[in-house]
Amino acid sequence: KSLRENLTDYFLALSARQKSNSVLLPTTKKQLADYFGVQRPSLFRELKRMKDEGLIEIANRRITIKFLDR
């Protein structure tokens, strides 16, 4: 699976657990990168791409999932 697919699945699972489209990451982004087995810059690059494409909004550790609206 691609990093984007993994992130999407992870955000959807968090959304279901927290019962909200706006989720709070339970870890730092560095720990999240380690969890997915990628370098931190790679994670940030993919998060930025998703943000630029309007799929998510990012505010520190809060991620707002926009792709559920589509």
ChimeraX attribute file (.defattr): number of C-alpha atoms within 10 A of each C-alpha:
attribute: neighborCount
match mode: 1-to-1
recipient: residues
	/A:1	5
	/A:2	7
	/A:3	16
	/A:4	14
	/A:5	10
	/A:6	12
	/A:7	17
	/A:8	17
	/A:9	12
	/A:10	12
	/A:11	21
	/A:12	19
	/A:13	13
	/A:14	19
	/A:15	18
	/A:16	12
	/A:17	10
	/A:18	12
	/A:19	11
	/A:20	13
	/A:21	19
	/A:22	18
	/A:23	21
	/A:24	17
	/A:25	14
	/A:26	11
	/A:27	11
	/A:28	11
	/A:29	15
	/A:30	14
	/A:31	12
	/A:32	17
	/A:33	18
	/A:34	13
	/A:35	10
	/A:36	13
	/A:37	11
	/A:38	13
	/A:39	12
	/A:40	15
	/A:41	11
	/A:42	12
	/A:43	21
	/A:44	14
	/A:45	11
	/A:46	14
	/A:47	20
	/A:48	16
	/A:49	14
	/A:50	19
	/A:51	17
	/A:52	11
	/A:53	12
	/A:54	12
	/A:55	18
	/A:56	21
	/A:57	18
	/A:58	15
	/A:59	8
	/A:60	10
	/A:61	13
	/A:62	13
	/A:63	20
	/A:64	20
	/A:65	21
	/A:66	16
	/A:67	14
	/A:68	10
	/A:69	7
	/A:70	5
